[in-house]
Amino acid sequence: MTMSRHTRQAVLRVGEVCAVEGRRIFVLVDAQKNVSDLLLDGEILKNVSVNSFVEIRKGFLSIIGKIDGERVEEVPASGRDGGSGFRRTVTITLSGYIDETGRFVGGTRELPLIGNEAYVLTAAKLLVVHSLVPPGEAAVHVATHYDDGFNVALPIDGLFNSHIAIFGNTGSGKSNTLARLYTELVSTLSARNAPAFRQNARFLLFDFNGEFSAPDCITREKTVFAMSTRHDNGQRLPLGLGGLVDVETLAIICDATEKTQKPFLRRALRRLTKIHTAANPAEYTRGILRRQLTEMFQMTDRTRTSQLQEQFRGLLRGDDGDDVDLFADVEWHGQQSSFRMRATEVFFRTQPARIQETLLYRAAGEYAFPVGVLAPVFAALQIQLIDDVLANRAQHEHIAPAFTRLKAREPDIARLFDLQGAADLWQSNFVVLNLNDVNIEMKKTIPLLIAKAEYARHKQDGAGRTLTILIDEAHNILSTESFREAESWKDYRLETFEEIIKEGRKFGVFVTISSQRPSDISPTIASQAHNYFIHRLINQLDLKAIASAVSYIDKLAEESIPTLPTGACIFSGVASGMPIRLSIKPLPLNARPQSATRAFSETVPPAAD
């Protein structure tokens, strides 16, 4: 027999509002409702307790609040028997309201009045409060409610067209969360319209530890570049020579400073273009070298001439690769501050025509501008450096470090980039860059290089499309505490990603970061995320970073972060009207990221009987 409406209301009622202090509401609990459970139509409901929801009715409006504290006060003796009692008061923080259409809306529209009645939420209304997806809109089903176990659908629009941050200690489940979210997104959108999805949505995942490269992880229709700086058998990114001969690319690869080294690279690339477009590139280059030699032999500054000699030795070497003693027939005369023919009185400063008799000048006249992939770039850099030192446009010691770094990274460039073919990164619309076997310098360089290039390309050509950049173990490249590089270069890298995360949304570029150490992440980047999945965090610095970056989280949820079990997280952000504790559903074994903790019992099986 179904109970009447009035009887249902009497069962669900728990008390009435006794005080209102801003968004904090105080409800005096009815004396007969101080029990743990209520029975309604054969269904057991949890009675009011900390972390549960209540409904406060103000006329026809249902105001929803969450209990974040309670206290008991002794009631003074009264009446003929002189006995005393207790009254229970719960403190409620308003979460939102149920509007006229029956949907839950986060935020505060009205405050309750003293005397308004408070009720326990039924299972149906609890589902309404946790319904994040408007009717008819697409959703992903990746989680259940941590406390009550029902499924919680997350909206595609509002979640994935935003910046997402996933934080949690190692082993807390953050890699599964990242994989689960994008596995469901790819599956859902492909099922709706696979051709349009492949054409209009692109995903670029930087995988620092090789966790997402397994065939069934996220999607089988993905392209994985498993790169290596340790051997020549790794896959190479199709950068193309045009992608390398770019001032931004070269500046990133050699960590060039903005005000000194980057302008030098720009001048060198202009010189390279002039050489390539000359009617006779070899003779054009020889003319430059002969002019430079003539100027050098007439200089009086010994320091600068020593620097120039080293550059000429690097350019004009023998066919066998060994340095040729091209200065065997000339020497520096200290008293005259001039070059001369060795053991003669022929000083080039007063007899410049005799310069043409030197070995060096003849070698310059036979110089062949190199062919190949990287050799022409290095030759143009050396020629430009000689010109800059001659013109006193730049100090050798300021420019040489960038050239040295680029030269030192030549083997890495050859192993990581395909410079011969076309620059076609997108063989499919989901690309994973596996950086597990890449050295630390290039681990920091490749994400910056590729993200900056793809962001610029998308802004120019990406109308009507989206680009999602996923960064696992984001502290590797977004850390403010890195000491492996110059401060100016670290600032440049952070500023680049900060620009993407601050400005990218309006161009359809979205960033998802995952990290164990939110305190290491740039505060600008951490605070610009729109939606957060916060797994277990224990370190006080990490908890403090969360408290300052995530304005949507309440005190009660924040205090529960260190005790969250594996797979559980607090979801908070613009896609949710309030923080929700979720349990992310685990993926099948074959589709999980390769990040599981290895068990000793599996490594050392028991001995046979």
Residue pairs with C-beta under 8 A, 6 or more apart in sequence:
2 41
3 11
3 40
3 41
8 40
8 41
9 119
11 38
11 39
11 40
12 38
12 40
12 45
12 119
12 120
12 122
13 30
13 33
13 117
13 118
13 119
14 27
14 29
14 30
14 33
14 47
14 48
14 54
14 118
14 119
14 120
15 27
15 28
15 29
15 30
15 33
15 48
15 90
15 117
15 118
16 27
16 28
16 115
16 116
16 117
16 118
17 25
17 26
17 27
17 28
17 56
17 112
17 113
17 114
17 115
17 116
17 117
17 118
18 26
18 27
18 28
18 89
18 114
19 25
19 26
19 114
20 26
20 111
20 112
20 113
20 114
23 93
23 94
23 108
23 111
24 91
24 92
24 93
25 56
25 65
25 91
25 92
25 93
25 94
25 111
25 112
26 89
26 90
26 91
26 92
27 48
27 54
27 56
27 89
27 90
27 92
27 118
28 87
28 88
28 89
29 48
29 87
29 88
29 89
29 90
31 85
31 87
33 47
33 48
34 88
35 47
36 46
36 47
36 49
37 44
37 45
37 46
37 47
38 44
38 45
38 46
38 47
38 120
39 45
40 122
43 123
45 120
45 122
45 123
46 52
46 120
47 120
48 54
48 67
48 90
48 118
48 120
49 67
49 70
50 67
50 68
50 69
50 70
50 556
51 66
51 67
51 68
51 147
51 556
52 66
52 67
52 120
52 121
53 64
53 65
53 66
53 67
53 95
53 121
53 126
53 129
54 64
54 65
54 66
54 67
54 90
54 92
54 118
54 119
54 120
54 121
55 62
55 63
55 64
55 98
55 118
55 119
55 120
55 121
55 125
56 62
56 63
56 64
56 65
56 92
56 112
56 116
56 117
56 118
56 119
57 63
57 116
57 117
57 119
58 110
58 112
58 113
58 116
61 97
61 98
61 109
61 110
62 97
62 98
62 125
63 94
63 97
63 110
63 111
63 112
64 94
64 95
64 96
64 97
64 98
64 104
64 121
64 129
65 92
65 93
65 94
65 95
66 92
66 93
66 95
66 554
66 556
66 578
67 90
67 91
67 92
68 91
68 92
68 93
68 554
68 555
68 556
69 90
69 91
70 88
70 89
70 90
70 91
71 88
71 89
71 91
72 86
72 87
72 88
72 89
73 86
73 87
73 89
74 84
74 85
74 86
75 84
75 85
75 86
75 87
76 84
77 83
77 84
92 118
93 554
94 108
94 111
95 106
95 129
95 577
95 578
96 104
96 105
96 106
96 107
96 108
96 129
96 577
96 578
97 104
97 105
97 107
97 108
97 109
97 110
98 104
98 105
98 125
98 128
98 129
99 105
102 128
103 128
103 131
103 134
104 128
104 129
104 130
104 131
104 577
105 577
106 576
106 577
106 578
107 577
121 129
123 150
126 148
126 150
127 150
130 145
130 150
130 152
130 580
131 153
132 139
132 152
132 153
132 154
132 155
132 158
132 575
132 576
132 577
133 139
133 153
133 154
133 155
134 155
137 155
137 156
137 157
138 155
138 156
138 157
138 188
138 189
138 192
139 153
139 154
139 155
139 156
139 188
140 153
140 154
140 156
140 159
140 181
140 184
140 185
140 188
141 151
141 153
141 154
141 184
141 585
142 154
142 177
142 180
142 181
142 184
142 584
142 585
143 151
143 152
143 154
143 571
143 582
143 583
143 584
143 585
144 150
144 151
144 152
144 582
144 583
144 585
145 151
145 152
145 580
145 581
145 582
145 583
146 568
146 581
146 582
146 583
147 581
152 580
152 582
154 571
154 575
155 575
156 185
156 188
156 189
158 574
158 575
159 531
159 573
159 575
160 181
160 185
160 468
160 510
161 466
161 505
161 510
162 505
162 510
162 529
162 530
162 531
162 573
162 574
162 575
163 501
163 505
163 510
163 511
163 512
163 513
163 528
163 529
163 530
163 531
164 181
164 510
164 511
164 512
164 513
164 529
164 530
164 531
164 532
164 533
165 512
165 513
165 514
165 515
165 518
165 526
165 529
165 531
165 532
165 533
165 549
166 174
166 177
166 178
166 512
166 513
166 514
166 515
166 532
166 533
166 535
167 174
167 514
167 515
167 516
167 518
167 532
167 533
167 534
167 535
167 537
167 542
167 546
168 174
168 177
168 516
168 533
168 534
168 535
168 536
168 537
168 569
169 516
169 535
169 536
169 537
169 538
169 539
170 516
171 566
171 597
172 535
172 536
172 537
172 564
172 566
172 569
173 535
173 566
173 567
173 568
173 569
173 584
174 514
174 516
174 533
174 535
174 569
175 211
175 212
175 472
175 514
175 593
175 595
176 567
176 584
176 586
176 587
176 592
176 593
176 595
177 514
177 533
177 535
177 569
177 584
178 212
178 470
178 472
178 512
178 514
178 593
179 212
179 217
179 218
179 587
179 591
179 592
179 593
180 584
180 585
180 586
180 587
181 512
182 203
182 218
182 470
183 217
183 218
183 219
183 587
183 591
186 197
186 203
186 218
186 219
186 430
187 219
189 197
189 201
190 197
190 198
197 429
198 221
198 428
198 429
199 429
199 465
200 464
200 465
200 466
201 429
201 465
201 466
201 468
202 426
202 429
202 430
202 431
202 458
202 465
202 466
202 467
202 468
203 429
203 430
203 431
203 467
203 468
203 470
204 431
204 433
204 450
204 451
204 454
204 467
204 468
204 469
204 470
205 212
205 218
205 430
205 431
205 432
205 433
205 470
205 471
205 472
206 433
206 435
206 446
206 447
206 450
206 451
206 469
206 470
206 471
206 472
206 477
207 213
207 432
207 433
207 434
207 435
207 436
207 472
208 435
208 436
208 443
208 472
208 473
208 476
209 436
209 472
209 473
209 595
210 226
210 434
210 435
210 436
210 437
210 594
211 217
211 472
211 593
211 594
211 595
212 218
212 432
212 434
212 472
212 593
212 594
213 224
213 226
213 432
213 434
213 594
214 590
214 591
214 593
214 594
216 588
216 590
216 591
217 591
217 592
217 593
217 594
218 430
218 591
219 430
221 428
221 430
222 428
222 430
222 431
222 432
223 426
223 427
223 428
223 430
223 431
223 432
224 235
224 431
224 432
224 434
225 235
225 236
225 237
225 431
225 432
225 433
225 434
226 234
226 235
226 434
226 436
226 437
227 234
227 235
227 236
227 237
227 415
227 416
227 433
227 434
227 435
227 437
227 438
227 446
228 234
228 415
228 437
228 438
229 411
229 412
229 415
229 416
229 437
229 438
229 439
229 442
230 437
230 439
231 415
232 415
234 415
234 416
234 437
236 415
236 416
236 417
236 418
237 416
237 417
237 418
237 425
237 433
237 446
237 450
238 417
238 418
238 421
238 422
238 423
238 424
238 425
239 249
239 417
239 418
239 419
239 423
240 418
240 419
240 420
240 421
240 422
240 423
241 373
241 419
241 420
242 423
243 249
243 417
243 419
243 423
243 453
244 250
244 373
244 374
244 377
244 413
244 417
244 419
245 269
245 272
245 377
246 269
247 262
247 265
247 266
247 269
248 452
248 453
249 449
249 453
250 256
250 265
250 269
250 377
250 406
251 261
251 262
251 265
252 445
252 448
252 449
252 452
253 406
253 409
253 413
253 445
253 449
254 261
254 265
254 402
254 403
254 405
254 406
254 409
255 402
255 405
255 445
255 485
255 486
255 489
256 262
256 264
256 265
256 402
257 402
257 486
257 488
257 489
258 488
258 492
260 394
260 398
260 399
261 398
261 399
261 401
261 402
264 384
264 385
264 388
264 394
264 399
264 402
265 381
265 402
267 384
267 388
268 380
268 381
268 383
268 384
268 385
269 380
271 380
271 383
271 384
271 387
272 376
272 377
272 380
274 284
275 281
275 284
275 285
275 369
275 376
275 380
276 376
278 284
281 369
282 367
282 368
282 369
285 367
285 369
285 383
286 364
286 365
286 366
286 367
288 383
288 387
289 315
289 316
289 364
289 367
289 383
290 361
290 364
290 365
292 308
292 383
292 386
292 387
292 390
293 312
293 355
293 358
293 360
293 361
293 364
294 352
294 355
295 390
296 305
296 308
296 309
296 312
296 386
296 390
297 330
297 339
297 348
297 349
297 352
297 355
297 358
298 338
298 339
298 348
298 349
298 352
299 305
299 308
299 390
300 337
300 338
300 349
302 332
302 334
302 337
304 389
304 396
305 332
305 339
307 389
307 396
308 386
308 389
308 390
309 327
311 382
311 385
311 386
311 389
312 326
312 360
312 386
313 323
313 326
314 382
315 367
315 379
315 382
315 383
316 324
316 326
316 360
316 363
316 364
316 367
317 323
317 324
318 324
324 363
326 359
326 360
326 363
327 359
327 360
328 342
328 359
329 341
329 342
329 358
329 359
330 339
330 340
330 341
330 342
330 348
330 358
330 360
331 339
331 340
331 342
331 343
332 338
332 339
333 339
333 340
333 347
336 347
336 349
338 347
338 348
338 349
338 350
339 347
339 348
339 349
340 346
340 347
340 348
341 354
341 357
341 358
346 354
348 354
348 355
355 361
369 376
369 379
370 376
370 379
373 414
373 419
373 420
374 410
374 413
374 414
374 419
378 403
378 406
378 407
378 410
381 403
381 406
382 403
385 394
385 396
385 399
385 400
385 403
387 393
388 394
388 399
389 396
409 441
409 442
412 439
412 441
412 442
413 419
416 438
416 442
416 446
425 431
425 450
425 454
433 446
433 447
433 450
435 442
435 443
435 446
435 447
438 446
440 484
441 484
443 476
443 477
444 476
444 477
444 482
444 484
444 485
444 493
447 471
447 477
448 477
448 493
448 496
448 497
451 469
451 496
451 497
451 500
452 496
454 467
454 469
455 467
455 469
455 500
455 504
455 509
458 465
458 467
458 507
458 508
458 509
459 507
459 509
462 507
462 508
462 509
465 508
466 508
466 509
466 510
467 508
467 509
467 510
468 509
468 510
468 511
468 512
469 500
469 509
469 510
469 511
469 512
470 511
470 512
470 513
470 514
471 477
471 478
471 511
471 512
471 513
471 514
472 514
473 514
473 515
473 516
474 513
474 514
474 515
474 521
475 515
475 516
475 517
475 520
475 521
477 493
477 497
478 494
478 497
478 513
478 515
478 520
478 521
478 522
478 525
479 517
479 520
479 521
479 522
480 490
480 494
480 520
480 521
480 522
480 523
481 520
482 490
494 522
494 524
494 525
497 511
497 522
497 525
498 522
498 524
498 525
498 528
500 509
500 511
501 511
501 524
501 525
501 528
501 529
502 524
502 528
504 510
504 511
513 521
513 525
513 529
515 521
517 539
517 542
518 526
518 537
518 542
518 545
518 546
518 549
519 539
519 541
519 542
519 544
519 545
521 545
523 545
523 548
523 549
526 545
526 549
527 548
527 549
529 549
529 573
530 573
530 574
530 575
531 571
531 572
531 573
531 574
531 575
531 576
532 546
532 550
532 552
532 553
532 570
532 571
532 572
532 573
533 569
533 570
533 571
533 582
533 584
534 546
534 550
534 553
534 561
534 569
534 570
534 571
534 572
535 564
535 568
535 569
536 561
536 562
536 563
536 564
536 565
536 566
536 568
537 543
537 546
537 561
537 562
538 562
543 558
543 561
543 562
546 553
546 558
546 561
547 553
547 558
550 572
552 572
552 573
552 574
552 576
552 578
552 579
553 570
553 572
553 579
554 578
554 579
557 570
557 572
557 579
557 581
560 570
560 581
561 570
564 570
564 581
567 583
567 584
567 586
568 581
568 582
568 583
568 584
569 581
569 582
569 584
570 579
570 580
570 581
570 582
571 579
571 580
571 581
571 582
572 578
572 579
572 580
586 592
